């Protein structure tokens, strides 16, 4: 390689700068692309989970709903089978074979010996078969109503888990904020104590406040982790998936209409109504069973070559000789169960009515209390902190007064978070009291 001359040094350096700029441009472009892809992946992975999305995910992955669907399919298949006549019975027999005498064990020499083939068929009435079919159809409706009830339970439990985690994350954020301010106060009190303008007791008190906040933070962090796992159990999402903004608690959880109108479609009442209808169908089956099933039998008897073959026709009828103590008692038992289910449904309807009214009153009271805290108590607490802090900086009050004001403000904000959580829980109880589509279970059922 030839040595570089001084004359060519400028051009070489220029080319080097050009190549360097070129390499820098390429590297920056590549980095920008990589950063964009990474940010896109992070944004996709960290998509916030809203409360409705959590409920929908829990419903979509619930094995309990799959089990209810399977129970409904099973009952409908049984309804088809129950409407059919019983299978005919084929009977083969060897009749009247001699056991003694010169013709013993002969199947052809005695005139009474015959080889018989018969076909027997039980003939239940059409009304009885229809009653049996209706019973299993009502059982299918009961399974569908159970599915709606299970869906309502899953929706409420998922909403509660989502709201619990959201409240704990609010508490954590507040504690971190307070911890940062408390550490700044420790630094200020330490500087004041070293300069002689402050008391060492104030420094110790500030450090104790930080330790208390750290201890509280550890407990809340453990609760938050449990809440994450609980929500993951329902939704199947990752425990660290962020949450979206909470729903508007001031919006009506009833949708359109009054809570009393929604209670007519309460899942438990629908299930009890379906069970009552199924028991009515059972009673109808018991009523039809009071009438016996007739059976017919056609038999062909083949005898020896010297004797004619014979054909027989028989009709069998069971004799219900003790109907008042058997069939009638079974019918009375089924009717009594119908009365019991009807009374239970009425009692549960009253309980749900009172319960929903209590939830509604608590929800409205919680909204009023939240409004009062935001409008009055939080501004006053902030003013108290600023006043005591200014007095402490001016040497007119000890640090303990500032710490007390901060603790009071922290307690108030914690109180607000807890009040918001309890109010949101009542809102969710009302909002997810009835699933979005209860019509499938309500089909053919009158509460």
C-alpha positions in Angstrom: 0.0 0.0 0.0 1.3 3.4 -0.9 1.8 5.9 1.9 -0.7 8.8 1.9 0.8 12.0 0.8 -0.1 15.3 2.5 -1.7 16.4 -0.7 -4.1 13.6 -0.7 -4.8 13.8 3.0 -7.6 16.3 2.6 -9.5 14.2 0.1 -9.0 11.0 2.2 -10.3 12.8 5.2 -13.2 14.1 3.2 -14.0 10.6 1.9 -13.7 9.3 5.5 -16.2 11.9 6.6 -18.5 11.0 3.8 -18.2 7.3 4.6 -18.7 8.0 8.3 -21.8 10.0 7.6 -23.0 7.3 5.4 -22.4 4.6 8.0 -24.0 6.8 10.7 -27.0 7.4 8.5 -27.5 3.7 7.9 -27.0 2.8 11.6 -29.4 5.5 12.7 -32.0 4.3 10.2 -31.6 0.7 11.4 -31.9 1.8 15.0 -35.0 3.8 14.3 -36.6 0.8 12.6 -35.7 -1.5 15.4 -36.9 1.0 18.0 -40.2 1.4 16.1 -40.7 -2.4 15.9 -39.9 -2.8 19.6 -42.2 0.0 20.6 -45.0 -1.5 18.4 -44.4 -4.9 20.1 -44.5 -3.4 23.5 -47.6 -1.4 22.8 -49.3 -4.5 21.5 -48.2 -6.6 24.4 -49.2 -3.9 26.9 -52.6 -3.3 25.6 -54.7 -2.1 28.5 -57.5 -4.4 29.7 -60.9 -2.8 30.2 -63.6 -4.1 32.5 -65.9 -5.2 29.7 -63.0 -6.9 27.9 -62.1 -8.8 31.1 -65.7 -10.0 31.5 -66.0 -11.1 27.9 -62.6 -12.9 28.1 -63.8 -14.7 31.3 -67.0 -15.8 29.6 -65.3 -17.0 26.5 -62.9 -19.3 28.3 -65.2 -20.6 31.1 -65.4 -24.5 31.2 -68.5 -24.1 33.4 -70.5 -22.7 30.5 -69.2 -25.5 28.2 -70.5 -28.0 30.8 -73.9 -26.4 30.9 -74.1 -26.4 27.1 -73.2 -30.1 27.1 -76.0 -30.8 29.7 -78.5 -29.0 27.5 -77.5 -31.0 24.4 -77.7 -34.2 26.4 -81.2 -33.5 27.6 -82.4 -32.6 24.0 -81.0 -35.9 22.7 -82.8 -37.7 25.5 -86.0 -35.9 24.5 -85.8 -37.4 21.0 -85.2 -40.9 22.4 -88.0 -40.6 25.0 -90.6 -40.0 22.3 -89.9 -43.3 20.5 -91.6 -46.6 21.2 -89.6 -49.3 23.0 -87.7 -51.7 20.9 -89.5 -54.9 20.0 -88.5 -58.1 21.8 -87.6 -61.3 19.8 -88.2 -64.5 21.7 -86.9 -68.0 20.7 -88.1 -71.0 22.7 -88.3 -74.8 22.6 -91.6 -75.8 24.3 -92.9 -79.1 25.7 -89.9 -81.4 25.2 -90.6 -84.8 26.8 -88.3 -85.8 29.7 -89.4 -89.5 30.1 -90.9 -92.3 28.0 -89.9 -93.5 24.6 -90.0 -90.0 23.1 -87.9 -88.3 25.8 -85.6 -85.5 24.6 -87.2 -85.7 21.2 -88.1 -82.5 19.5 -90.3 -83.9 16.8 -92.1 -87.1 17.8 -94.5 -85.6 20.5 -97.4 -83.6 19.1 -97.0 -81.0 21.9 -93.3 -80.2 21.2 -92.8 -77.0 19.3 -90.0 -74.7 18.3 -91.4 -71.2 18.7 -90.5 -67.7 17.4 -92.3 -64.7 18.9 -92.1 -61.0 18.5 -93.4 -58.8 21.3 -94.0 -55.0 21.2 -95.0 -52.7 24.1 -97.3 -49.9 22.9 -97.2 -46.8 25.2 -99.8 -44.1 24.3 -98.9 -41.1 22.2 -99.7 -38.8 25.2 -97.3 -40.7 27.4 -94.5 -40.5 24.8 -95.2 -36.7 24.4 -95.0 -36.3 28.2 -91.7 -38.0 28.4 -90.3 -35.9 25.6 -91.6 -32.7 27.2 -89.8 -33.6 30.5 -86.4 -33.8 28.9 -87.1 -30.6 26.9 -87.8 -28.9 30.2 -84.5 -30.3 31.5 -82.7 -28.8 28.6 -84.3 -25.4 29.4 -83.2 -25.8 33.0 -79.6 -26.4 31.8 -79.8 -23.3 29.6 -81.1 -21.3 32.5 -78.2 -22.6 34.6 -75.8 -21.5 32.0 -77.2 -17.9 32.2 -76.9 -18.0 36.0 -73.3 -19.2 35.7 -72.5 -16.5 33.2 -73.9 -13.8 35.5 -71.8 -15.2 38.4 -68.7 -15.2 36.2 -69.3 -11.7 35.0 -69.7 -10.4 38.6 -66.7 -12.3 39.9 -64.5 -11.0 37.1 -65.7 -7.4 37.6 -65.0 -7.7 41.3 -61.5 -9.0 40.6 -60.8 -6.2 38.0 -62.0 -3.5 40.4 -60.1 -4.9 43.3 -56.8 -4.9 41.3 -57.6 -1.4 40.1 -58.1 -0.1 43.7 -54.9 -1.7 44.9 -52.9 -0.2 42.0 -54.3 3.2 43.0 -53.2 2.6 46.5 -49.7 1.7 45.3 -49.4 4.8 43.2 -50.5 6.9 46.1 -48.0 5.2 48.5 -45.2 5.7 46.0 -46.0 9.3 45.7 -46.2 9.8 49.4 -42.9 7.9 49.8 -41.1 10.2 47.4 -42.3 13.3 49.3 -41.4 11.7 52.7 -37.9 11.0 51.5 -37.5 14.6 50.4 -38.7 15.6 53.9 -36.1 13.3 55.4 -33.4 15.1 53.4 -34.7 18.5 54.4 -34.9 17.6 58.1 -31.4 16.0 58.0 -29.9 19.2 56.5 -31.7 21.3 59.1 -30.5 19.1 61.9 -26.9 19.3 60.7 -27.0 23.1 60.3 -28.5 23.5 63.8 -31.7 25.0 62.6 -33.7 21.8 63.1 -34.1 19.2 65.7 -32.7 15.6 65.4 -36.0 14.4 66.7 -37.6 15.8 63.6 -35.1 13.9 61.4 -35.9 10.7 63.3 -39.6 11.2 63.0 -39.3 11.8 59.2 -37.3 8.5 58.9 -39.9 6.7 60.9 -42.6 8.0 58.6 -40.6 6.6 55.6 -40.2 3.2 57.2 -44.0 3.1 58.0 -44.8 3.9 54.3 -42.3 1.3 53.1 -44.0 -1.3 55.4 -47.4 -0.4 54.1 -46.1 -0.5 50.6 -44.9 -4.1 51.0 -48.3 -5.3 52.2 -50.2 -3.5 49.5 -47.8 -4.9 46.9 -48.5 -8.5 48.1 -52.2 -7.8 47.9 -51.8 -6.4 44.4 -50.0 -9.5 43.3 -52.8 -11.7 44.6 -55.4 -9.5 42.9 -53.4 -9.9 39.6 -53.4 -13.7 39.9 -57.1 -13.7 40.7 -57.9 -11.6 37.6 -55.7 -13.9 35.5 -57.6 -16.9 36.8 -60.7 -15.5 35.2 -59.4 -13.8 32.0 -56.3 -15.9 31.2 -54.3 -12.7 30.6 -50.8 -12.1 31.8 -50.6 -10.9 35.4 -48.7 -7.7 34.5 -51.2 -6.6 31.7 -52.1 -3.0 32.5 -55.7 -2.0 33.2 -57.6 0.6 31.2 -59.6 3.4 32.8 -62.4 2.3 35.1 -66.0 2.6 34.0 -68.0 5.8 34.8 -69.6 5.0 38.1 -72.1 7.8 37.6 -73.7 6.1 34.6 -76.7 4.0 35.3 -75.9 0.3 35.8 -79.4 -0.7 34.9 -79.2 0.3 31.3 -82.7 1.2 30.2 -85.6 0.7 32.6 -85.9 0.2 36.3 -84.1 -2.3 38.5 -87.5 -4.0 39.2 -87.9 -4.6 35.5 -84.5 -6.2 35.2 -85.2 -8.4 38.1 -87.9 -10.2 36.1 -84.9 -11.7 34.2 -82.8 -12.5 37.2 -80.8 -15.7 36.4 -81.7 -17.5 39.6 -85.4 -16.8 39.1 -85.2 -18.0 35.5 -83.5 -21.2 36.7 -86.1 -21.8 39.4 -88.8 -21.1 36.8 -87.2 -23.7 34.5 -87.0 -26.2 37.3 -90.6 -25.6 38.2 -91.6 -26.2 34.5 -89.5 -29.4 34.5 -91.2 -30.6 37.6 -94.6 -29.9 36.1 -93.5 -32.1 33.2 -92.5 -34.8 35.7 -95.9 -34.6 37.2 -97.5 -35.0 33.8 -95.3 -38.1 33.2 -96.5 -39.5 36.5 -100.1 -38.8 35.5 -99.7 -40.6 32.3 -97.9 -43.5 34.0 -101.2 -44.2 35.9 -102.4 -45.7 32.6 -100.6 -49.1 31.9 -98.9 -49.8 28.7 -100.4 -52.6 26.5 -98.1 -55.2 24.9 -98.8 -57.5 22.0 -97.0 -60.7 21.0 -97.1 -62.7 17.8 -95.7 -66.3 18.1 -95.1 -69.0 15.4 -94.7 -72.5 16.7 -93.1 -75.2 14.5 -93.8 -78.8 15.3 -92.9 -82.2 13.9 -93.5 -83.2 10.3 -96.6 -85.2 11.2 -98.2 -82.2 13.1 -99.5 -78.8 11.9 -97.6 -75.6 12.7 -99.4 -73.1 14.9 -99.6 -69.3 15.3 -100.5 -67.5 18.5 -101.5 -63.8 19.2 -101.3 -62.5 22.8 -102.1 -59.2 24.5 -100.7 -58.2 27.9 -102.1 -55.5 30.2 -100.5 -54.7 33.6 -103.1 -54.5 36.4 -102.6 -51.5 38.6 -104.4 -53.1 41.5 -103.2 -50.6 44.1 -103.3 -47.3 42.2 -104.2 -45.0 45.2 -101.1 -46.2 47.1 -98.6 -46.3 44.2 -99.3 -44.3 41.0 -101.5 -41.7 42.8 -98.9 -41.2 45.5 -96.1 -40.6 43.0 -98.3 -38.0 41.2 -99.0 -36.3 44.5 -95.3 -36.2 45.3 -94.5 -34.5 42.0 -97.2 -31.9 42.4 -95.9 -31.2 46.0 -92.5 -30.5 44.5 -94.0 -28.1 42.0 -95.6 -26.2 44.9 -92.3 -26.1 46.8 -90.4 -24.7 43.8 -93.0 -22.1 43.2 -92.8 -20.9 46.8 -89.0 -20.9 46.7 -89.0 -18.8 43.6 -91.4 -16.3 45.1 -89.2 -16.1 48.3 -86.0 -15.6 46.2 -87.7 -12.9 44.1 -88.5 -10.9 47.3 -84.9 -11.3 48.5 -83.4 -10.2 45.2 -85.8 -7.2 45.1 -84.7 -6.0 48.6 -81.0 -6.8 47.8 -81.0 -4.8 44.6 -82.7 -1.9 46.3 -79.9 -1.9 49.0 -77.2 -2.0 46.3 -78.8 0.9 44.5 -79.1 3.0 47.7 -75.4 2.2 48.6 -74.2 3.1 45.1 -76.0 6.5 45.1 -74.7 7.2 48.6 -71.2 6.4 47.5 -71.4 8.8 44.6 -72.5 11.5 46.9 -69.7 10.9 49.4 -67.1 10.8 46.6 -68.4 14.1 45.3 -68.1 15.6 48.9 -64.5 14.3 49.3 -63.4 15.8 46.0 -65.1 19.1 46.5 -64.5 19.8 50.2 -62.2 17.4 52.1 -59.3 16.9 49.7 -58.8 20.7 49.1 -58.9 21.3 52.9 -56.4 18.5 53.5 -54.0 20.0 50.9 -54.4 23.5 52.5 -53.6 22.0 55.9 -50.4 20.5 54.5 -49.3 23.7 52.8 -50.0 25.7 55.9 -48.1 23.5 58.3 -45.2 23.1 55.9 -44.9 26.9 55.6 -45.0 27.2 59.4 -42.3 24.5 59.7 -40.1 26.3 57.3 -40.5 29.5 59.2 -39.7 27.7 62.5 -43.1 28.2 64.0 -44.1 24.6 64.2 -42.4 21.3 64.7 -42.0 18.7 61.9 -44.4 16.4 63.7 -47.3 18.8 62.7 -46.3 18.4 59.0 -46.1 14.7 59.3 -49.5 14.6 61.0 -51.0 16.7 58.2 -49.5 14.4 55.6 -50.7 11.3 57.4 -54.2 12.8 57.5 -54.1 13.6 53.8 -52.9 10.1 53.0 -55.6 8.5 55.2 -58.2 10.7 53.4 -57.0 9.7 49.9 -56.8 6.0 51.0 -60.4 6.5 52.3 -61.4 7.8 49.0 -59.9 4.9 47.1 -61.7 2.4 49.4 -64.9 4.3 49.0 -64.5 4.3 45.3 -63.8 0.6 45.3 -66.9 -0.2 47.4 -69.1 2.1 45.3 -67.7 0.4 42.1 -68.5 -3.0 43.6 -72.1 -2.0 44.1 -72.2 -0.6 40.6 -70.8 -3.8 39.2 -73.3 -5.9 41.2 -76.1 -4.0 39.5 -74.5 -3.8 36.1 -73.7 -7.5 35.9 -76.8 -8.7 37.7 -78.4 -9.8 34.4 -76.2 -11.2 31.5 -76.3 -9.4 28.2 -78.5 -12.1 26.5 -80.8 -13.9 29.0 -83.4 -14.6 26.3 -82.1 -18.0 25.6 -82.9 -19.2 29.0 -86.1 -17.3 29.3 -87.5 -19.0 26.1 -90.6 -20.9 27.1 -90.2 -20.0 30.8 -92.5 -17.6 32.6 -91.0 -16.3 35.9 
